[in-house]
Amino acid sequence: MEDQAVTTRMKPQPAAVLMIQGTASDVGKSLVTAAIGRIMTRDGYRTAPFKSQNMALNSYVTVDGKEIGRAQGMQAEAFGTTATTDMNPILLKPSGEMSAQIVVHGVPHVALSAREYREKFLPEAKSTVMDALGRLRSSYDVVLMEGAGSPAEINLKARDIVNMNLAGWADAPVLLVADIDRGGVFAFLVGTLELLEPHERARVKGFIINKFRGDLSLLQPGLDWLEQRTGIPVLGVLPFLPQLRIEAEDSVVLEGTTGRLQAMKGKELDIAVIRYPRISNFTDFDPLEDEPDTAVRYVAAADELGTPDAIILPGTKNTGADLDYLREQGFPEAIAAAMNQGTRQLVGICGGYQMLGRKLYDPHAVESSEPGEREGLGLLPLSTSFLQQKTTVRASGVLAQNHPLLLGGTPPGSVMELSIEGYEIHMGTTANHDPSLVRSLFQLKGPEGSTQPEGWGTPEGRVWGTYLHGLFHNDGLRRAWLDGLRLSKGLIPLAQTFSAAALREQEFDRLADSVRANLDMAAVYEIMGLTQ
C-alpha cells in the first residue's frame, strides 16, 4: 500500500461490524466494500471481508486450495490479508437455469434446485454462517459484511441468510448503496426502505449513491429531499470511475462487449473470447485488455467471430452444455474457417481445454442428469472424465523444455526461462492418448520436489490448452505470448510490459482515494463505534 502511516490500535472484542447492502444486484457493493476496507486498513484497522452466501461462477482459490467467491478474494487482497473460506462460507455456482452446486467452506457439498436449496439447506445454514463470522470477529478489528442482491426481495426474506436477517444476527449497522447510473436512484432507495420491516429500516444508518456523473449541485435538491423524506443521511456520492481495472465477479459486466471490434481502433492484436452461457473465470483475460496493443472482445454468435489473431475457449461451469451451445451456434465451423483464413492460435482454458479433446465422459452424472459421453472438438488427442471430487489448487512451475508455445518468436522446443503461477478449479481429469501428437506446456511443482506436466499443445503451437487459470497474469509469459502473435503478423515485438500485480495495487489505491474524498468516513466510523 502507499506510504500512509498504519497505527496500532486496541482490538475491539469482538470486532466491529458494518454491512454494505444494495438496492439491487450490480450496484457496486463489492467495490464499495473493497474501498472502505482499503481505507480502514490504511487507518490501522485489521479488516476482513465477509459475504455469507455468494452466487458466482468467477471463483477464487485460497492458499489452502479451497474455493470462494472472487469478490471476497479480491477484497481480502485489497485489505492486505489472506483470504479464507470464513470470508465466504457458502458459494452457489449455477449449473443450470434452476440448479446450482453448493460449495460449503470451499468444498462442493451438494447440487440442489433452487427450491431444494431454500427448503433443505437454508434452514440449517445459520450455524455455518455465524460460526464463520464469529471466527473472523475474533481475529480482526473490523469485519465488513456484504449483502447480496436487495434486502427488499420479499419472496426470499423469510429464510434470508445474507441481508437483513444476517444484519440482525450480527447486530450490524447497514449502509445502503444505490447506482444512479442506471436511473431511478431515489425510487430505488425509498422503495427499498418501504419494503423493509420497521426494525430492518432502523438498521439503515446511511445512503451511498454510486457511479455519479455530472454536476453535484444539480443533484443536491434530490439529496435534500431524500434525507428529509427518510431521516437517513446521504453519506456520500461516489463518482463514476472510468476504466477501473479491478476484476469483476459477475459476467453481467460483459454486457455490451460482445463482438466489439476494438482491434479497429488502433489495436494491433485482436483476441476473441467465446462467451458461452456458463462462462466462468473470465477475469483470466483482464491483463490482456490492459496491454497497449491488444483488444479483447467477447463473442456470443459465430457470425461475429471473424478472423482474430487468437481465439480463446474460456472456463465454464458446465463443459458439456456449453460445448452443445458451441455446436448449436455453429462455432466449430466458424473456428475452423478462421484458422484456415489467418487466425494464428486456438487456446482452451480449463473447460475450454476439455472441449479441445476427443471425448467427454460423465460416468457419475456430474454435469448431466444421467451418465453419458459427448464428442469433443477433436483437436487434441485427449479425453476428459468428470469426477465427483473437485480439483481446487494453486500451482506454480516453469515452461516445459519442449513446449510448443510460440513465445516472442522463440522456436518451439527452445529454452526460455519463465516461471508461471496459476490456479485450477475443475471437476474433470484429462488423459493424453497419443503423446506423439502433442507436447506438454508446463512443468508444475509437485510434492517433495517432484514435477508433473500440465497442458498440451500441437507441435507447431497453433492449438493448445491448459487447466491453469490466471495464466495471463504472469507478466513475462503474457508479453512473450503476445509478441509471438506480433511476429507471426510481421510486427515488431514490444520491448516492455506492465506488472499486473502493481497495476492492481494502483487501482485499489485509486478506488480508495476516490471514495475517501467523497464519503464521510468520520460518520462511517461513528456509526461503527470506532474512531478515525
C-alpha positions as CSV (number, residue, x, y, z in Angstrom):
1,M,0.0,0.0,0.0
2,E,1.0,3.6,-0.3
3,D,3.1,5.5,2.3
4,Q,0.2,6.1,4.7
5,A,1.0,5.5,8.4
6,V,-0.5,2.5,9.9
7,T,-1.1,2.9,13.6
8,T,-1.5,0.3,16.3
9,R,-5.0,0.2,17.9
10,M,-6.6,-1.7,20.6
11,K,-8.6,-4.5,19.1
12,P,-12.3,-4.3,19.8
13,Q,-13.8,-7.5,21.3
14,P,-15.5,-8.8,19.2
15,A,-14.6,-7.0,16.0
16,A,-16.8,-4.1,14.9
17,V,-19.1,-4.9,12.0
18,L,-20.6,-2.9,9.2
19,M,-22.9,-4.2,6.5
20,I,-23.0,-2.8,2.9
21,Q,-26.2,-3.7,1.2
22,G,-27.6,-2.6,-2.2
23,T,-30.9,-1.7,-3.7
24,A,-30.2,-4.3,-6.5
25,S,-27.5,-6.5,-7.9
26,D,-24.5,-4.9,-9.6
27,V,-24.9,-1.5,-7.9
28,G,-21.3,-1.6,-6.8
29,K,-21.5,-3.2,-3.3
30,S,-18.3,-5.3,-3.8
31,L,-16.2,-2.3,-4.9
32,V,-17.6,0.0,-2.2
33,T,-16.8,-2.7,0.4
34,A,-13.3,-3.1,-1.1
35,A,-12.8,0.7,-1.0
36,I,-14.0,1.1,2.6
37,G,-11.9,-1.8,3.7
38,R,-8.8,-0.5,2.0
39,I,-9.3,2.9,3.8
40,M,-9.8,1.2,7.2
41,T,-6.7,-0.9,6.6
42,R,-4.7,2.2,5.8
43,D,-6.1,3.8,9.0
44,G,-4.7,1.0,11.1
45,Y,-7.6,-1.5,11.5
46,R,-7.1,-5.1,10.7
47,T,-10.1,-5.6,8.4
48,A,-11.7,-8.7,6.9
49,P,-14.4,-9.0,4.2
50,F,-17.4,-11.3,4.7
51,K,-20.2,-12.5,2.5
52,S,-22.2,-15.3,4.0
53,Q,-23.7,-16.5,0.7
54,N,-22.4,-15.7,-2.7
55,M,-23.6,-16.7,-6.2
56,A,-20.9,-16.5,-8.8
57,L,-19.1,-18.6,-11.5
58,N,-16.0,-16.5,-11.1
59,S,-14.2,-18.2,-8.3
60,Y,-11.1,-17.6,-6.2
61,V,-8.8,-20.3,-4.8
62,T,-7.5,-19.8,-1.3
63,V,-3.9,-20.6,-0.3
64,D,-5.2,-23.9,1.2
65,G,-6.8,-24.9,-2.1
66,K,-10.4,-24.0,-1.3
67,E,-13.0,-22.2,-3.4
68,I,-14.7,-18.9,-2.5
69,G,-16.4,-16.1,-4.4
70,R,-13.9,-14.0,-6.4
71,A,-15.2,-10.7,-4.8
72,Q,-14.2,-11.8,-1.3
73,G,-10.7,-12.9,-2.6
74,M,-10.3,-9.5,-4.3
75,Q,-11.5,-7.7,-1.1
76,A,-9.0,-9.7,1.1
77,E,-6.2,-8.7,-1.3
78,A,-7.3,-5.0,-1.2
79,F,-7.3,-5.2,2.6
80,G,-3.8,-6.8,2.6
81,T,-4.9,-10.0,4.3
82,T,-5.1,-13.7,3.3
83,A,-8.4,-14.9,2.0
84,T,-10.1,-17.9,3.8
85,T,-13.3,-19.7,3.4
86,D,-14.7,-17.9,6.6
87,M,-14.9,-14.9,4.3
88,N,-17.4,-16.6,2.1
89,P,-18.6,-19.9,3.8
90,I,-21.4,-20.6,1.2
91,L,-20.8,-20.3,-2.5
92,L,-23.5,-21.1,-5.1
93,K,-22.3,-22.0,-8.6
94,P,-25.2,-22.1,-11.0
95,S,-25.0,-25.2,-13.2
96,G,-28.4,-24.8,-15.0
97,E,-31.4,-22.5,-15.1
98,M,-32.8,-23.8,-11.8
99,S,-29.9,-25.6,-10.1
100,A,-26.6,-24.9,-8.6
101,Q,-23.6,-26.6,-7.0
102,I,-23.5,-25.7,-3.3
103,V,-19.9,-25.1,-2.1
104,V,-19.5,-25.0,1.7
105,H,-16.2,-23.8,3.1
106,G,-14.6,-24.2,-0.2
107,V,-15.6,-27.8,-0.9
108,P,-18.5,-28.9,-3.1
109,H,-21.3,-30.1,-0.8
110,V,-24.3,-31.0,-2.9
111,A,-26.2,-30.0,-6.1
112,L,-29.6,-28.7,-5.5
113,S,-32.5,-27.0,-7.3
114,A,-33.5,-23.5,-6.2
115,R,-36.5,-24.9,-4.2
116,E,-34.4,-27.7,-2.6
117,Y,-31.8,-25.1,-1.6
118,R,-34.4,-23.0,0.2
119,E,-36.3,-25.8,1.8
120,K,-33.5,-28.3,2.7
121,F,-30.3,-26.3,3.0
122,L,-31.1,-22.8,4.2
123,P,-32.8,-23.9,7.5
124,E,-29.5,-25.3,8.7
125,A,-27.2,-22.7,7.2
126,K,-27.3,-20.1,10.0
127,S,-24.8,-22.0,12.2
128,T,-22.3,-22.3,9.3
129,V,-22.6,-18.6,8.6
130,M,-22.4,-17.4,12.2
131,D,-19.5,-19.7,13.1
132,A,-17.5,-18.3,10.2
133,L,-18.4,-14.7,11.2
134,G,-17.5,-15.4,14.8
135,R,-14.1,-16.6,13.9
136,L,-13.4,-13.5,11.8
137,R,-14.6,-11.3,14.6
138,S,-12.2,-12.9,17.0
139,S,-9.3,-12.4,14.6
140,Y,-9.8,-8.9,13.2
141,D,-10.6,-5.4,14.3
142,V,-13.3,-4.8,11.7
143,V,-15.5,-7.1,9.6
144,L,-17.1,-5.6,6.5
145,M,-20.2,-7.7,5.6
146,E,-21.5,-7.5,2.1
147,G,-25.1,-8.3,1.3
148,A,-26.5,-9.9,-1.9
149,G,-29.0,-8.6,-4.4
150,S,-31.5,-6.5,-2.5
151,P,-32.8,-6.8,1.1
152,A,-36.3,-6.0,-0.3
153,E,-36.8,-9.3,-2.1
154,I,-39.8,-10.1,0.0
155,N,-40.3,-13.5,-1.5
156,L,-36.9,-14.6,-0.1
157,K,-36.8,-12.7,3.2
158,A,-38.2,-15.5,5.4
159,R,-35.1,-17.6,5.0
160,D,-32.6,-14.8,4.3
161,I,-29.0,-15.5,5.5
162,V,-27.3,-12.7,3.6
163,N,-29.1,-9.5,4.1
164,M,-31.3,-8.1,6.9
165,N,-31.6,-11.4,8.9
166,L,-27.8,-11.6,9.0
167,A,-27.5,-7.9,10.0
168,G,-29.8,-8.7,12.9
169,W,-27.9,-11.8,14.0
170,A,-24.7,-9.8,13.9
171,D,-26.3,-6.6,15.3
172,A,-24.7,-4.7,12.4
173,P,-25.5,-1.2,11.1
174,V,-26.2,-1.1,7.4
175,L,-25.2,1.3,4.6
176,L,-27.5,1.1,1.6
177,V,-25.8,1.5,-1.8
178,A,-27.7,2.6,-5.0
179,D,-26.5,3.0,-8.5
180,I,-27.5,6.4,-10.0
181,D,-26.1,5.4,-13.4
182,R,-29.0,3.0,-14.1
183,G,-31.6,5.7,-13.3
184,G,-34.4,5.9,-10.7
185,V,-32.0,6.2,-7.7
186,F,-34.5,7.9,-5.4
187,A,-37.2,5.4,-6.2
188,F,-34.7,2.5,-5.6
189,L,-33.7,3.9,-2.2
190,V,-37.2,4.9,-0.9
191,G,-38.8,1.8,-2.4
192,T,-36.3,-0.4,-0.7
193,L,-37.0,1.2,2.7
194,E,-40.7,1.0,2.2
195,L,-40.4,-2.8,1.8
196,L,-38.4,-3.3,4.9
197,E,-39.8,-4.0,8.4
198,P,-39.5,-1.2,10.9
199,H,-36.7,-3.0,12.8
200,E,-34.9,-3.5,9.5
201,R,-35.2,0.2,8.5
202,A,-33.8,1.1,11.8
203,R,-30.6,-0.6,10.9
204,V,-30.0,1.6,7.8
205,K,-27.8,4.3,9.0
206,G,-26.8,5.9,5.8
207,F,-27.1,6.0,2.0
208,I,-24.3,5.8,-0.6
209,I,-25.1,6.9,-4.1
210,N,-22.7,5.3,-6.6
211,K,-21.4,5.9,-10.1
212,F,-22.4,9.6,-10.3
213,R,-21.5,11.6,-13.4
214,G,-22.1,15.3,-13.7
215,D,-22.7,18.4,-11.6
216,L,-23.3,17.5,-8.0
217,S,-25.1,20.8,-7.4
218,L,-27.9,19.7,-9.7
219,L,-28.3,16.5,-7.6
220,Q,-28.3,18.4,-4.3
221,P,-32.1,19.2,-4.2
222,G,-32.8,15.5,-4.6
223,L,-30.4,14.6,-1.8
224,D,-32.0,17.1,0.5
225,W,-35.5,15.7,-0.3
226,L,-34.3,12.2,0.3
227,E,-32.8,13.0,3.7
228,Q,-36.0,14.9,4.7
229,R,-38.2,12.1,3.4
230,T,-36.4,9.2,5.1
231,G,-34.5,10.8,8.0
232,I,-31.4,8.9,6.8
233,P,-28.3,10.9,5.8
234,V,-26.6,10.6,2.4
235,L,-23.0,9.8,3.5
236,G,-21.5,10.1,0.1
237,V,-22.0,10.5,-3.7
238,L,-19.3,8.4,-5.3
239,P,-18.2,9.4,-8.8
240,F,-18.1,7.0,-11.7
241,L,-14.5,5.8,-12.2
242,P,-13.8,5.1,-15.8
243,Q,-11.6,2.1,-16.8
244,L,-11.3,0.9,-13.2
245,R,-9.1,-2.1,-13.6
246,I,-10.3,-4.2,-10.7
247,E,-11.7,-7.6,-11.7
248,A,-15.4,-8.1,-11.7
249,E,-17.2,-11.1,-10.3
250,D,-20.3,-11.4,-12.5
251,S,-20.4,-11.9,-16.2
252,V,-23.1,-9.1,-16.3
253,V,-20.1,-6.8,-16.8
254,L,-19.5,-8.4,-20.2
255,E,-22.8,-7.0,-21.5
256,G,-22.1,-4.6,-24.3
257,T,-18.7,-6.2,-25.0
258,T,-20.0,-9.0,-27.3
259,G,-18.5,-8.7,-30.7
260,R,-16.9,-5.4,-30.0
261,L,-14.2,-4.8,-32.7
262,Q,-11.7,-2.7,-30.6
263,A,-9.0,-4.0,-32.9
264,M,-10.2,-1.4,-35.5
265,K,-9.3,1.4,-33.0
266,G,-5.5,1.4,-33.0
267,K,-5.1,-2.1,-31.5
268,E,-2.8,-4.4,-33.5
269,L,-3.8,-7.7,-31.9
270,D,-7.4,-9.0,-31.9
271,I,-8.2,-11.6,-29.3
272,A,-11.7,-13.2,-29.4
273,V,-13.0,-15.0,-26.3
274,I,-16.0,-17.2,-26.9
275,R,-18.7,-16.1,-24.5
276,Y,-20.9,-19.2,-23.8
277,P,-23.8,-19.0,-21.4
278,R,-21.9,-20.6,-18.4
279,I,-18.6,-18.7,-18.9
280,S,-16.5,-18.7,-15.7
281,N,-13.3,-17.0,-14.5
282,F,-13.4,-14.5,-17.4
283,T,-11.1,-12.3,-15.4
284,D,-8.3,-14.6,-16.7
285,F,-8.2,-12.2,-19.7
286,D,-8.2,-8.8,-17.8
287,P,-4.4,-8.3,-18.2
288,L,-4.7,-8.9,-21.9
289,E,-7.1,-5.9,-22.1
290,D,-4.5,-3.7,-20.3
291,E,-1.8,-4.4,-22.9
292,P,-1.4,-1.4,-25.2
293,D,-1.5,-3.4,-28.4
294,T,-4.3,-5.9,-27.6
295,A,-8.1,-5.8,-28.0
296,V,-10.2,-8.4,-26.2
297,R,-13.7,-9.0,-27.4
298,Y,-16.3,-11.5,-26.1
299,V,-18.2,-13.3,-28.9
300,A,-21.5,-14.9,-28.4
301,A,-22.5,-15.5,-32.0
302,A,-20.5,-17.4,-34.7
303,D,-21.0,-14.7,-37.3
304,E,-19.2,-12.2,-35.0
305,L,-16.1,-14.2,-34.8
306,G,-14.3,-13.1,-38.0
307,T,-10.6,-13.8,-38.2
308,P,-8.9,-12.7,-34.9
309,D,-5.3,-13.3,-34.2
310,A,-6.2,-15.8,-31.4
311,I,-9.4,-17.5,-30.3
312,I,-9.9,-18.5,-26.6
313,L,-12.3,-21.0,-25.3
314,P,-12.6,-19.9,-21.6
315,G,-13.6,-21.7,-18.5
316,T,-17.2,-22.9,-18.0
317,K,-19.3,-24.3,-15.2
318,N,-20.7,-26.9,-17.5
319,T,-18.4,-28.1,-20.2
320,G,-20.8,-30.4,-21.9
321,A,-23.7,-27.9,-22.0
322,D,-21.5,-25.1,-23.3
323,L,-20.0,-27.5,-25.9
324,D,-23.5,-28.2,-27.1
325,Y,-24.1,-24.4,-27.3
326,L,-21.0,-24.0,-29.5
327,R,-22.4,-26.6,-31.9
328,E,-25.9,-25.1,-31.9
329,Q,-24.4,-21.7,-32.7
330,G,-22.1,-23.0,-35.5
331,F,-18.9,-22.2,-33.7
332,P,-16.8,-25.3,-34.7
333,E,-17.3,-24.4,-38.4
334,A,-16.5,-20.7,-37.7
335,I,-13.4,-21.6,-35.8
336,A,-12.2,-23.9,-38.5
337,A,-12.7,-21.3,-41.1
338,A,-10.9,-18.7,-39.0
339,M,-7.9,-21.0,-38.5
340,N,-7.8,-21.6,-42.3
341,Q,-8.0,-17.9,-43.1
342,G,-5.3,-16.5,-40.8
343,T,-6.2,-16.9,-37.1
344,R,-2.9,-17.9,-35.6
345,Q,-3.9,-19.8,-32.4
346,L,-6.8,-21.6,-30.7
347,V,-6.5,-21.7,-26.9
348,G,-8.5,-23.6,-24.4
349,I,-8.5,-22.7,-20.7
350,C,-10.0,-25.2,-18.2
351,G,-13.4,-26.2,-19.6
352,G,-12.3,-24.8,-23.0
353,Y,-9.2,-27.1,-22.7
354,Q,-11.5,-30.1,-22.1
355,M,-13.6,-29.2,-25.2
356,L,-10.5,-29.4,-27.4
357,G,-10.2,-33.1,-26.8
358,R,-11.9,-36.0,-28.4
359,K,-14.2,-37.3,-25.7
360,L,-16.0,-36.1,-22.6
361,Y,-17.1,-38.8,-20.2
362,D,-19.6,-38.3,-17.4
363,P,-20.0,-41.7,-15.7
364,H,-21.3,-40.2,-12.4
365,A,-23.7,-37.7,-14.0
366,V,-21.7,-34.8,-12.5
367,E,-22.6,-32.4,-15.3
368,S,-25.8,-34.1,-16.7
369,S,-29.0,-35.6,-15.4
370,E,-27.7,-39.1,-16.3
371,P,-24.4,-40.7,-17.1
372,G,-23.2,-40.4,-20.7
373,E,-20.5,-39.1,-23.0
374,R,-20.0,-36.4,-25.7
375,E,-17.8,-35.9,-28.6
376,G,-15.2,-33.1,-28.1
377,L,-13.9,-30.9,-30.8
378,G,-11.2,-33.5,-31.6
379,L,-8.4,-31.0,-32.0
380,L,-6.1,-32.6,-29.3
381,P,-5.7,-36.4,-28.6
382,L,-7.3,-36.0,-25.1
383,S,-10.3,-37.3,-23.2
384,T,-11.8,-35.9,-20.0
385,S,-13.7,-37.8,-17.4
386,F,-15.8,-35.9,-14.9
387,L,-15.2,-37.0,-11.3
388,Q,-17.2,-36.4,-8.2
389,Q,-14.3,-34.8,-6.4
390,K,-13.3,-31.3,-7.4
391,T,-9.8,-30.1,-8.0
392,T,-9.0,-26.7,-6.4
393,V,-5.4,-25.9,-6.1
394,R,-2.8,-23.2,-6.6
395,A,0.0,-24.1,-8.9
396,S,3.4,-22.9,-9.9
397,G,6.2,-24.1,-12.2
398,V,8.1,-23.3,-15.4
399,L,7.8,-23.8,-19.1
400,A,8.4,-27.4,-20.3
401,Q,11.7,-27.7,-22.2
402,N,9.9,-28.9,-25.4
403,H,6.9,-26.7,-25.0
404,P,5.1,-25.8,-28.3
405,L,4.2,-22.3,-27.3
406,L,5.3,-19.6,-29.8
407,L,6.7,-17.0,-27.4
408,G,8.2,-13.8,-28.6
409,G,9.5,-15.6,-31.8
410,T,11.3,-18.3,-29.8
411,P,11.1,-21.5,-31.8
412,P,9.2,-24.4,-30.3
413,G,11.4,-26.6,-28.1
414,S,13.9,-23.9,-27.3
415,V,14.5,-23.0,-23.6
416,M,13.0,-19.8,-22.3
417,E,13.4,-19.2,-18.5
418,L,9.9,-18.2,-17.5
419,S,8.2,-19.1,-14.2
420,I,4.4,-19.3,-14.1
421,E,1.8,-19.3,-11.4
422,G,-1.9,-20.0,-11.6
423,Y,-4.8,-22.0,-10.0
424,E,-7.0,-24.9,-11.0
425,I,-10.8,-25.3,-10.4
426,H,-12.3,-28.2,-12.3
427,M,-14.2,-31.4,-11.8
428,G,-12.6,-33.4,-14.7
429,T,-9.3,-35.3,-15.1
430,T,-7.8,-35.2,-18.6
431,A,-5.9,-38.1,-20.2
432,N,-3.5,-37.9,-23.2
433,H,-4.0,-40.8,-25.6
434,D,-1.2,-40.1,-28.1
435,P,1.8,-38.1,-26.7
436,S,3.5,-38.3,-30.1
437,L,0.9,-35.8,-31.4
438,V,1.3,-33.1,-28.7
439,R,3.8,-31.5,-26.4
440,S,3.5,-30.5,-22.8
441,L,3.3,-26.8,-22.0
442,F,4.4,-26.6,-18.4
443,Q,6.2,-28.5,-15.6
444,L,4.4,-27.8,-12.3
445,K,5.9,-28.3,-8.9
446,G,4.6,-31.4,-7.1
447,P,5.1,-32.8,-3.6
448,E,8.6,-33.4,-2.2
449,G,10.4,-31.7,-5.1
450,S,8.6,-33.7,-7.9
451,T,7.3,-32.2,-11.1
452,Q,4.4,-33.0,-13.3
453,P,3.4,-32.0,-16.9
454,E,0.5,-29.7,-17.4
455,G,-1.3,-28.7,-20.5
456,W,-0.8,-29.9,-24.1
457,G,-0.5,-28.3,-27.5
458,T,0.1,-29.3,-31.1
459,P,3.9,-29.3,-32.1
460,E,3.5,-26.2,-34.2
461,G,1.8,-24.3,-31.4
462,R,-1.5,-23.4,-33.1
463,V,-3.8,-25.3,-30.8
464,W,-3.1,-25.6,-27.1
465,G,-4.9,-25.9,-23.8
466,T,-4.3,-25.8,-20.0
467,Y,-6.2,-26.1,-16.8
468,L,-4.4,-23.1,-15.4
469,H,-6.5,-20.0,-14.6
470,G,-4.6,-16.8,-14.1
471,L,-2.1,-17.7,-16.8
472,F,-2.1,-14.3,-18.4
473,H,-1.5,-12.6,-15.0
474,N,2.1,-13.9,-15.4
475,D,3.7,-10.7,-16.9
476,G,6.6,-12.4,-18.8
477,L,4.5,-15.2,-20.3
478,R,1.7,-12.8,-21.3
479,R,4.0,-10.4,-23.1
480,A,6.0,-13.2,-24.7
481,W,2.8,-14.9,-26.0
482,L,1.5,-11.6,-27.4
483,D,4.9,-10.9,-29.0
484,G,4.7,-14.3,-30.7
485,L,1.4,-13.3,-32.2
486,R,3.0,-10.0,-33.3
487,L,5.9,-11.7,-35.0
488,S,3.6,-14.1,-36.8
489,K,2.0,-10.9,-38.3
490,G,5.3,-9.3,-39.2
491,L,5.1,-6.8,-36.4
492,I,8.0,-5.8,-34.1
493,P,7.7,-7.1,-30.5
494,L,7.1,-4.6,-27.8
495,A,10.1,-4.1,-25.5
496,Q,8.2,-3.7,-22.3
497,T,5.1,-4.9,-20.4
498,F,3.5,-3.9,-17.2
499,S,3.2,-5.6,-13.8
500,A,-0.4,-6.9,-13.3
501,A,0.2,-7.0,-9.6
502,A,1.4,-3.4,-9.4
503,L,-1.4,-2.2,-11.6
504,R,-3.9,-4.0,-9.3
505,E,-2.5,-2.2,-6.2
506,Q,-2.5,1.1,-8.1
507,E,-6.2,0.6,-8.9
508,F,-7.1,-0.4,-5.3
509,D,-5.5,2.9,-4.2
510,R,-7.3,4.9,-6.9
511,L,-10.6,3.5,-5.8
512,A,-9.9,4.1,-2.1
513,D,-8.7,7.6,-2.7
514,S,-11.8,8.5,-4.7
515,V,-14.1,7.0,-2.0
516,R,-12.3,8.7,0.9
517,A,-12.6,12.0,-0.9
518,N,-16.4,11.6,-1.4
519,L,-17.6,9.6,1.5
520,D,-18.0,10.9,5.1
521,M,-15.6,8.4,6.7
522,A,-15.9,10.1,10.0
523,A,-19.6,9.4,10.0
524,V,-18.9,5.8,9.0
525,Y,-16.5,5.3,11.9
526,E,-19.0,6.9,14.3
527,I,-21.8,4.5,13.1
528,M,-19.5,1.6,13.9
529,G,-18.5,3.0,17.2
530,L,-14.9,3.5,16.1
531,T,-12.5,6.5,15.9
532,Q,-10.9,7.6,12.7
